[in-house]
Amino acid sequence: MILKFLNLGSRLPVVPRLIFRLTMGIVFMIGGLLWFLPVLGLWMLPLGILMIGMCIPYFYRRIRVWMRKLRNEIRAAERNEADSKPSS
């Protein structure tokens, strides 16, 4: 789910995409600071940091590599789980 969320706005042109990600990152970081409210929580803080990190080229490449590795690990785990299930 995090991988899909970080790809939000990927179809937008570059400048609106940066503005969108910066805005969403700031909103999520503010929401993370309001962790005591029921819907908001500390989970929003790292997500906001990742969204802002996607706007900085150095961190963008590192986040993309991390996302690619995470996606491959998830797919491998799903394949292993499907292979280990007994057939009925």
PDB file as gemmi writes it, atoms N, CA and C in Angstrom:
CRYST1    1.000    1.000    1.000  90.00  90.00  90.00 P 1                      
ATOM      1  N   MET A   1       0.832  -1.188   0.000  1.00  0.00           N  
ATOM      2  CA  MET A   1       0.000   0.000   0.000  1.00  0.00           C  
ATOM      3  C   MET A   1       0.878   1.254   0.000  1.00  0.00           C  
ATOM      4  N   ILE A   2       1.976   1.211   0.735  1.00  0.00           N  
ATOM      5  CA  ILE A   2       2.878   2.362   0.762  1.00  0.00           C  
ATOM      6  C   ILE A   2       3.454   2.599  -0.622  1.00  0.00           C  
ATOM      7  N   LEU A   3       3.771   1.525  -1.325  1.00  0.00           N  
ATOM      8  CA  LEU A   3       4.343   1.659  -2.658  1.00  0.00           C  
ATOM      9  C   LEU A   3       3.367   2.349  -3.606  1.00  0.00           C  
ATOM     10  N   LYS A   4       2.101   1.985  -3.514  1.00  0.00           N  
ATOM     11  CA  LYS A   4       1.096   2.629  -4.363  1.00  0.00           C  
ATOM     12  C   LYS A   4       0.918   4.093  -3.980  1.00  0.00           C  
ATOM     13  N   PHE A   5       0.962   4.375  -2.683  1.00  0.00           N  
ATOM     14  CA  PHE A   5       0.777   5.752  -2.231  1.00  0.00           C  
ATOM     15  C   PHE A   5       1.922   6.648  -2.694  1.00  0.00           C  
ATOM     16  N   LEU A   6       3.151   6.141  -2.651  1.00  0.00           N  
ATOM     17  CA  LEU A   6       4.295   6.956  -3.063  1.00  0.00           C  
ATOM     18  C   LEU A   6       4.291   7.229  -4.560  1.00  0.00           C  
ATOM     19  N   ASN A   7       3.570   6.424  -5.323  1.00  0.00           N  
ATOM     20  CA  ASN A   7       3.475   6.657  -6.759  1.00  0.00           C  
ATOM     21  C   ASN A   7       2.353   7.621  -7.128  1.00  0.00           C  
ATOM     22  N   LEU A   8       1.623   8.132  -6.140  1.00  0.00           N  
ATOM     23  CA  LEU A   8       0.570   9.109  -6.425  1.00  0.00           C  
ATOM     24  C   LEU A   8       1.165  10.307  -7.152  1.00  0.00           C  
ATOM     25  N   GLY A   9       0.497  10.743  -8.158  1.00  0.00           N  
ATOM     26  CA  GLY A   9       0.946  11.913  -8.893  1.00  0.00           C  
ATOM     27  C   GLY A   9       2.036  11.618  -9.892  1.00  0.00           C  
ATOM     28  N   SER A  10       2.378  10.346 -10.101  1.00  0.00           N  
ATOM     29  CA  SER A  10       3.466  10.019 -11.018  1.00  0.00           C  
ATOM     30  C   SER A  10       3.107  10.315 -12.472  1.00  0.00           C  
ATOM     31  N   ARG A  11       1.833  10.449 -12.765  1.00  0.00           N  
ATOM     32  CA  ARG A  11       1.419  10.752 -14.140  1.00  0.00           C  
ATOM     33  C   ARG A  11       1.331  12.257 -14.407  1.00  0.00           C  
ATOM     34  N   LEU A  12       1.526  13.048 -13.367  1.00  0.00           N  
ATOM     35  CA  LEU A  12       1.491  14.500 -13.526  1.00  0.00           C  
ATOM     36  C   LEU A  12       2.807  14.995 -14.123  1.00  0.00           C  
ATOM     37  N   PRO A  13       2.797  16.163 -14.761  1.00  0.00           N  
ATOM     38  CA  PRO A  13       4.065  16.764 -15.193  1.00  0.00           C  
ATOM     39  C   PRO A  13       4.955  17.037 -13.977  1.00  0.00           C  
ATOM     40  N   VAL A  14       6.229  17.292 -14.215  1.00  0.00           N  
ATOM     41  CA  VAL A  14       7.222  17.356 -13.137  1.00  0.00           C  
ATOM     42  C   VAL A  14       6.893  18.402 -12.076  1.00  0.00           C  
ATOM     43  N   VAL A  15       6.642  19.625 -12.451  1.00  0.00           N  
ATOM     44  CA  VAL A  15       6.437  20.695 -11.457  1.00  0.00           C  
ATOM     45  C   VAL A  15       5.169  20.454 -10.628  1.00  0.00           C  
ATOM     46  N   PRO A  16       4.013  20.160 -11.245  1.00  0.00           N  
ATOM     47  CA  PRO A  16       2.843  19.863 -10.403  1.00  0.00           C  
ATOM     48  C   PRO A  16       3.055  18.641  -9.514  1.00  0.00           C  
ATOM     49  N   ARG A  17       3.809  17.646 -10.005  1.00  0.00           N  
ATOM     50  CA  ARG A  17       4.097  16.461  -9.204  1.00  0.00           C  
ATOM     51  C   ARG A  17       4.896  16.839  -7.966  1.00  0.00           C  
ATOM     52  N   LEU A  18       5.897  17.701  -8.122  1.00  0.00           N  
ATOM     53  CA  LEU A  18       6.700  18.132  -6.981  1.00  0.00           C  
ATOM     54  C   LEU A  18       5.859  18.919  -5.983  1.00  0.00           C  
ATOM     55  N   ILE A  19       5.025  19.815  -6.494  1.00  0.00           N  
ATOM     56  CA  ILE A  19       4.155  20.602  -5.617  1.00  0.00           C  
ATOM     57  C   ILE A  19       3.185  19.676  -4.874  1.00  0.00           C  
ATOM     58  N   PHE A  20       2.614  18.716  -5.589  1.00  0.00           N  
ATOM     59  CA  PHE A  20       1.678  17.766  -4.984  1.00  0.00           C  
ATOM     60  C   PHE A  20       2.362  16.961  -3.885  1.00  0.00           C  
ATOM     61  N   ARG A  21       3.544  16.420  -4.184  1.00  0.00           N  
ATOM     62  CA  ARG A  21       4.241  15.590  -3.199  1.00  0.00           C  
ATOM     63  C   ARG A  21       4.703  16.407  -1.997  1.00  0.00           C  
ATOM     64  N   LEU A  22       5.183  17.627  -2.232  1.00  0.00           N  
ATOM     65  CA  LEU A  22       5.583  18.476  -1.110  1.00  0.00           C  
ATOM     66  C   LEU A  22       4.384  18.802  -0.217  1.00  0.00           C  
ATOM     67  N   THR A  23       3.276  19.161  -0.853  1.00  0.00           N  
ATOM     68  CA  THR A  23       2.067  19.503  -0.100  1.00  0.00           C  
ATOM     69  C   THR A  23       1.580  18.298   0.709  1.00  0.00           C  
ATOM     70  N   MET A  24       1.494  17.151   0.059  1.00  0.00           N  
ATOM     71  CA  MET A  24       1.038  15.949   0.764  1.00  0.00           C  
ATOM     72  C   MET A  24       2.007  15.556   1.873  1.00  0.00           C  
ATOM     73  N   GLY A  25       3.302  15.695   1.622  1.00  0.00           N  
ATOM     74  CA  GLY A  25       4.293  15.379   2.648  1.00  0.00           C  
ATOM     75  C   GLY A  25       4.147  16.262   3.870  1.00  0.00           C  
ATOM     76  N   ILE A  26       3.951  17.547   3.642  1.00  0.00           N  
ATOM     77  CA  ILE A  26       3.776  18.480   4.762  1.00  0.00           C  
ATOM     78  C   ILE A  26       2.485  18.178   5.516  1.00  0.00           C  
ATOM     79  N   VAL A  27       1.412  17.899   4.772  1.00  0.00           N  
ATOM     80  CA  VAL A  27       0.130  17.569   5.419  1.00  0.00           C  
ATOM     81  C   VAL A  27       0.272  16.313   6.266  1.00  0.00           C  
ATOM     82  N   PHE A  28       0.951  15.295   5.750  1.00  0.00           N  
ATOM     83  CA  PHE A  28       1.129  14.061   6.511  1.00  0.00           C  
ATOM     84  C   PHE A  28       2.022  14.271   7.725  1.00  0.00           C  
ATOM     85  N   MET A  29       3.025  15.100   7.599  1.00  0.00           N  
ATOM     86  CA  MET A  29       3.889  15.358   8.752  1.00  0.00           C  
ATOM     87  C   MET A  29       3.125  16.112   9.843  1.00  0.00           C  
ATOM     88  N   ILE A  30       2.302  17.064   9.455  1.00  0.00           N  
ATOM     89  CA  ILE A  30       1.472  17.771  10.438  1.00  0.00           C  
ATOM     90  C   ILE A  30       0.481  16.801  11.080  1.00  0.00           C  
ATOM     91  N   GLY A  31      -0.113  15.926  10.258  1.00  0.00           N  
ATOM     92  CA  GLY A  31      -1.015  14.908  10.799  1.00  0.00           C  
ATOM     93  C   GLY A  31      -0.300  13.962  11.748  1.00  0.00           C  
ATOM     94  N   GLY A  32       0.960  13.658  11.463  1.00  0.00           N  
ATOM     95  CA  GLY A  32       1.729  12.799  12.357  1.00  0.00           C  
ATOM     96  C   GLY A  32       2.007  13.453  13.693  1.00  0.00           C  
ATOM     97  N   LEU A  33       2.106  14.779  13.685  1.00  0.00           N  
ATOM     98  CA  LEU A  33       2.315  15.490  14.946  1.00  0.00           C  
ATOM     99  C   LEU A  33       1.047  15.516  15.796  1.00  0.00           C  
ATOM    100  N   LEU A  34      -0.089  15.281  15.167  1.00  0.00           N  
ATOM    101  CA  LEU A  34      -1.368  15.208  15.886  1.00  0.00           C  
ATOM    102  C   LEU A  34      -1.723  13.744  16.164  1.00  0.00           C  
ATOM    103  N   TRP A  35      -0.731  12.971  16.584  1.00  0.00           N  
ATOM    104  CA  TRP A  35      -0.871  11.530  16.770  1.00  0.00           C  
ATOM    105  C   TRP A  35      -1.924  11.134  17.788  1.00  0.00           C  
ATOM    106  N   PHE A  36      -2.290  12.026  18.664  1.00  0.00           N  
ATOM    107  CA  PHE A  36      -3.242  11.686  19.725  1.00  0.00           C  
ATOM    108  C   PHE A  36      -4.684  11.665  19.239  1.00  0.00           C  
ATOM    109  N   LEU A  37      -4.957  12.170  18.044  1.00  0.00           N  
ATOM    110  CA  LEU A  37      -6.312  12.127  17.497  1.00  0.00           C  
ATOM    111  C   LEU A  37      -6.582  10.735  16.921  1.00  0.00           C  
ATOM    112  N   PRO A  38      -7.843  10.295  16.896  1.00  0.00           N  
ATOM    113  CA  PRO A  38      -8.149   8.907  16.523  1.00  0.00           C  
ATOM    114  C   PRO A  38      -7.679   8.466  15.129  1.00  0.00           C  
ATOM    115  N   VAL A  39      -7.957   9.221  14.087  1.00  0.00           N  
ATOM    116  CA  VAL A  39      -7.620   8.786  12.726  1.00  0.00           C  
ATOM    117  C   VAL A  39      -6.161   9.084  12.397  1.00  0.00           C  
ATOM    118  N   LEU A  40      -5.679  10.194  12.896  1.00  0.00           N  
ATOM    119  CA  LEU A  40      -4.302  10.574  12.634  1.00  0.00           C  
ATOM    120  C   LEU A  40      -3.388   9.764  13.541  1.00  0.00           C  
ATOM    121  N   GLY A  41      -2.158   9.613  13.144  1.00  0.00           N  
ATOM    122  CA  GLY A  41      -1.256   8.835  13.982  1.00  0.00           C  
ATOM    123  C   GLY A  41       0.185   9.023  13.580  1.00  0.00           C  
ATOM    124  N   LEU A  42       1.044   8.389  14.327  1.00  0.00           N  
ATOM    125  CA  LEU A  42       2.472   8.486  14.054  1.00  0.00           C  
ATOM    126  C   LEU A  42       2.840   7.844  12.723  1.00  0.00           C  
ATOM    127  N   TRP A  43       1.990   6.987  12.168  1.00  0.00           N  
ATOM    128  CA  TRP A  43       2.257   6.369  10.883  1.00  0.00           C  
ATOM    129  C   TRP A  43       2.353   7.416   9.773  1.00  0.00           C  
ATOM    130  N   MET A  44       1.747   8.570   9.987  1.00  0.00           N  
ATOM    131  CA  MET A  44       1.744   9.609   8.964  1.00  0.00           C  
ATOM    132  C   MET A  44       3.096  10.326   8.867  1.00  0.00           C  
ATOM    133  N   LEU A  45       3.846  10.360   9.941  1.00  0.00           N  
ATOM    134  CA  LEU A  45       5.119  11.073   9.964  1.00  0.00           C  
ATOM    135  C   LEU A  45       6.147  10.468   9.001  1.00  0.00           C  
ATOM    136  N   PRO A  46       6.444   9.171   9.070  1.00  0.00           N  
ATOM    137  CA  PRO A  46       7.407   8.625   8.109  1.00  0.00           C  
ATOM    138  C   PRO A  46       6.916   8.682   6.669  1.00  0.00           C  
ATOM    139  N   LEU A  47       5.603   8.559   6.479  1.00  0.00           N  
ATOM    140  CA  LEU A  47       5.056   8.647   5.124  1.00  0.00           C  
ATOM    141  C   LEU A  47       5.250  10.053   4.566  1.00  0.00           C  
ATOM    142  N   GLY A  48       5.061  11.064   5.399  1.00  0.00           N  
ATOM    143  CA  GLY A  48       5.299  12.444   4.975  1.00  0.00           C  
ATOM    144  C   GLY A  48       6.763  12.686   4.644  1.00  0.00           C  
ATOM    145  N   ILE A  49       7.655  12.116   5.447  1.00  0.00           N  
ATOM    146  CA  ILE A  49       9.086  12.265   5.175  1.00  0.00           C  
ATOM    147  C   ILE A  49       9.440  11.597   3.847  1.00  0.00           C  
ATOM    148  N   LEU A  50       8.869  10.421   3.581  1.00  0.00           N  
ATOM    149  CA  LEU A  50       9.116   9.751   2.301  1.00  0.00           C  
ATOM    150  C   LEU A  50       8.589  10.571   1.130  1.00  0.00           C  
ATOM    151  N   MET A  51       7.401  11.179   1.305  1.00  0.00           N  
ATOM    152  CA  MET A  51       6.835  11.988   0.219  1.00  0.00           C  
ATOM    153  C   MET A  51       7.734  13.186  -0.094  1.00  0.00           C  
ATOM    154  N   ILE A  52       8.247  13.829   0.944  1.00  0.00           N  
ATOM    155  CA  ILE A  52       9.142  14.962   0.718  1.00  0.00           C  
ATOM    156  C   ILE A  52      10.468  14.473   0.141  1.00  0.00           C  
ATOM    157  N   GLY A  53      10.936  13.326   0.595  1.00  0.00           N  
ATOM    158  CA  GLY A  53      12.168  12.758   0.062  1.00  0.00           C  
ATOM    159  C   GLY A  53      12.080  12.441  -1.414  1.00  0.00           C  
ATOM    160  N   MET A  54      10.872  12.141  -1.900  1.00  0.00           N  
ATOM    161  CA  MET A  54      10.691  11.855  -3.324  1.00  0.00           C  
ATOM    162  C   MET A  54      10.904  13.098  -4.183  1.00  0.00           C  
ATOM    163  N   CYS A  55      10.934  14.275  -3.592  1.00  0.00           N  
ATOM    164  CA  CYS A  55      11.144  15.524  -4.337  1.00  0.00           C  
ATOM    165  C   CYS A  55      12.619  15.870  -4.477  1.00  0.00           C  
ATOM    166  N   ILE A  56      13.479  15.219  -3.718  1.00  0.00           N  
ATOM    167  CA  ILE A  56      14.916  15.504  -3.747  1.00  0.00           C  
ATOM    168  C   ILE A  56      15.589  14.405  -4.566  1.00  0.00           C  
ATOM    169  N   PRO A  57      16.278  14.768  -5.668  1.00  0.00           N  
ATOM    170  CA  PRO A  57      16.811  13.749  -6.578  1.00  0.00           C  
ATOM    171  C   PRO A  57      17.682  12.685  -5.905  1.00  0.00           C  
ATOM    172  N   TYR A  58      18.539  13.050  -4.985  1.00  0.00           N  
ATOM    173  CA  TYR A  58      19.408  12.079  -4.321  1.00  0.00           C  
ATOM    174  C   TYR A  58      18.578  11.044  -3.566  1.00  0.00           C  
ATOM    175  N   PHE A  59      17.605  11.509  -2.813  1.00  0.00           N  
ATOM    176  CA  PHE A  59      16.764  10.606  -2.046  1.00  0.00           C  
ATOM    177  C   PHE A  59      15.759   9.875  -2.930  1.00  0.00           C  
ATOM    178  N   TYR A  60      15.348  10.515  -4.033  1.00  0.00           N  
ATOM    179  CA  TYR A  60      14.404   9.891  -4.954  1.00  0.00           C  
ATOM    180  C   TYR A  60      14.975   8.580  -5.485  1.00  0.00           C  
ATOM    181  N   ARG A  61      16.238   8.608  -5.912  1.00  0.00           N  
ATOM    182  CA  ARG A  61      16.871   7.393  -6.433  1.00  0.00           C  
ATOM    183  C   ARG A  61      16.959   6.319  -5.352  1.00  0.00           C  
ATOM    184  N   ARG A  62      17.354   6.703  -4.156  1.00  0.00           N  
ATOM    185  CA  ARG A  62      17.477   5.734  -3.057  1.00  0.00           C  
ATOM    186  C   ARG A  62      16.120   5.148  -2.668  1.00  0.00           C  
ATOM    187  N   ILE A  63      15.093   5.979  -2.646  1.00  0.00           N  
ATOM    188  CA  ILE A  63      13.750   5.499  -2.307  1.00  0.00           C  
ATOM    189  C   ILE A  63      13.248   4.559  -3.388  1.00  0.00           C  
ATOM    190  N   ARG A  64      13.502   4.880  -4.658  1.00  0.00           N  
ATOM    191  CA  ARG A  64      13.084   4.023  -5.764  1.00  0.00           C  
ATOM    192  C   ARG A  64      13.755   2.653  -5.689  1.00  0.00           C  
ATOM    193  N   VAL A  65      15.058   2.635  -5.390  1.00  0.00           N  
ATOM    194  CA  VAL A  65      15.770   1.360  -5.251  1.00  0.00           C  
ATOM    195  C   VAL A  65      15.178   0.567  -4.095  1.00  0.00           C  
ATOM    196  N   TRP A  66      14.923   1.236  -2.975  1.00  0.00           N  
ATOM    197  CA  TRP A  66      14.321   0.570  -1.821  1.00  0.00           C  
ATOM    198  C   TRP A  66      12.937   0.024  -2.175  1.00  0.00           C  
ATOM    199  N   MET A  67      12.133   0.817  -2.895  1.00  0.00           N  
ATOM    200  CA  MET A  67      10.798   0.377  -3.280  1.00  0.00           C  
ATOM    201  C   MET A  67      10.870  -0.833  -4.207  1.00  0.00           C  
ATOM    202  N   ARG A  68      11.826  -0.828  -5.133  1.00  0.00           N  
ATOM    203  CA  ARG A  68      11.989  -1.943  -6.061  1.00  0.00           C  
ATOM    204  C   ARG A  68      12.360  -3.218  -5.296  1.00  0.00           C  
ATOM    205  N   LYS A  69      13.298  -3.105  -4.347  1.00  0.00           N  
ATOM    206  CA  LYS A  69      13.687  -4.265  -3.540  1.00  0.00           C  
ATOM    207  C   LYS A  69      12.512  -4.767  -2.714  1.00  0.00           C  
ATOM    208  N   LEU A  70      11.772  -3.850  -2.105  1.00  0.00           N  
ATOM    209  CA  LEU A  70      10.618  -4.219  -1.292  1.00  0.00           C  
ATOM    210  C   LEU A  70       9.561  -4.913  -2.137  1.00  0.00           C  
ATOM    211  N   ARG A  71       9.303  -4.396  -3.328  1.00  0.00           N  
ATOM    212  CA  ARG A  71       8.312  -4.995  -4.220  1.00  0.00           C  
ATOM    213  C   ARG A  71       8.739  -6.414  -4.603  1.00  0.00           C  
ATOM    214  N   ASN A  72      10.028  -6.604  -4.913  1.00  0.00           N  
ATOM    215  CA  ASN A  72      10.518  -7.932  -5.264  1.00  0.00           C  
ATOM    216  C   ASN A  72      10.416  -8.896  -4.085  1.00  0.00           C  
ATOM    217  N   GLU A  73      10.710  -8.426  -2.877  1.00  0.00           N  
ATOM    218  CA  GLU A  73      10.588  -9.276  -1.692  1.00  0.00           C  
ATOM    219  C   GLU A  73       9.138  -9.673  -1.445  1.00  0.00           C  
ATOM    220  N   ILE A  74       8.218  -8.737  -1.638  1.00  0.00           N  
ATOM    221  CA  ILE A  74       6.799  -9.034  -1.440  1.00  0.00           C  
ATOM    222  C   ILE A  74       6.337 -10.071  -2.453  1.00  0.00           C  
ATOM    223  N   ARG A  75       6.741  -9.897  -3.717  1.00  0.00           N  
ATOM    224  CA  ARG A  75       6.350 -10.865  -4.752  1.00  0.00           C  
ATOM    225  C   ARG A  75       6.943 -12.242  -4.472  1.00  0.00           C  
ATOM    226  N   ALA A  76       8.194 -12.286  -4.026  1.00  0.00           N  
ATOM    227  CA  ALA A  76       8.824 -13.570  -3.712  1.00  0.00           C  
ATOM    228  C   ALA A  76       8.115 -14.240  -2.539  1.00  0.00           C  
ATOM    229  N   ALA A  77       7.742 -13.473  -1.530  1.00  0.00           N  
ATOM    230  CA  ALA A  77       7.026 -14.030  -0.383  1.00  0.00           C  
ATOM    231  C   ALA A  77       5.658 -14.558  -0.806  1.00  0.00           C  
ATOM    232  N   GLU A  78       4.984 -13.838  -1.694  1.00  0.00           N  
ATOM    233  CA  GLU A  78       3.677 -14.298  -2.173  1.00  0.00           C  
ATOM    234  C   GLU A  78       3.824 -15.583  -2.970  1.00  0.00           C  
ATOM    235  N   ARG A  79       4.874 -15.666  -3.810  1.00  0.00           N  
ATOM    236  CA  ARG A  79       5.115 -16.889  -4.574  1.00  0.00           C  
ATOM    237  C   ARG A  79       5.409 -18.065  -3.643  1.00  0.00           C  
ATOM    238  N   ASN A  80       6.242 -17.834  -2.637  1.00  0.00           N  
ATOM    239  CA  ASN A  80       6.567 -18.899  -1.690  1.00  0.00           C  
ATOM    240  C   ASN A  80       5.338 -19.345  -0.913  1.00  0.00           C  
ATOM    241  N   GLU A  81       4.495 -18.392  -0.567  1.00  0.00           N  
ATOM    242  CA  GLU A  81       3.271 -18.721   0.167  1.00  0.00           C  
ATOM    243  C   GLU A  81       2.330 -19.535  -0.705  1.00  0.00           C  
ATOM    244  N   ALA A  82       2.239 -19.152  -1.980  1.00  0.00           N  
ATOM    245  CA  ALA A  82       1.353 -19.889  -2.899  1.00  0.00           C  
ATOM    246  C   ALA A  82       1.901 -21.291  -3.155  1.00  0.00           C  
ATOM    247  N   ASP A  83       3.216 -21.423  -3.218  1.00  0.00           N  
ATOM    248  CA  ASP A  83       3.812 -22.744  -3.455  1.00  0.00           C  
ATOM    249  C   ASP A  83       3.692 -23.653  -2.243  1.00  0.00           C  
ATOM    250  N   SER A  84       3.698 -23.083  -1.051  1.00  0.00           N  
ATOM    251  CA  SER A  84       3.672 -23.898   0.154  1.00  0.00           C  
ATOM    252  C   SER A  84       2.260 -24.302   0.587  1.00  0.00           C  
ATOM    253  N   LYS A  85       1.239 -23.690  -0.003  1.00  0.00           N  
ATOM    254  CA  LYS A  85      -0.133 -24.060   0.348  1.00  0.00           C  
ATOM    255  C   LYS A  85      -0.433 -25.448  -0.201  1.00  0.00           C  
ATOM    256  N   PRO A  86      -1.035 -26.287   0.638  1.00  0.00           N  
ATOM    257  CA  PRO A  86      -1.381 -27.629   0.136  1.00  0.00           C  
ATOM    258  C   PRO A  86      -2.551 -27.538  -0.827  1.00  0.00           C  
ATOM    259  N   SER A  87      -2.464 -28.290  -1.897  1.00  0.00           N  
ATOM    260  CA  SER A  87      -3.561 -28.293  -2.867  1.00  0.00           C  
ATOM    261  C   SER A  87      -4.662 -29.203  -2.378  1.00  0.00           C  
ATOM    262  N   SER A  88      -5.904 -28.779  -2.579  1.00  0.00           N  
ATOM    263  CA  SER A  88      -7.058 -29.557  -2.079  1.00  0.00           C  
ATOM    264  C   SER A  88      -7.567 -30.486  -3.117  1.00  0.00           C  
TER     265      SER A  88                                                      
END                                                                             
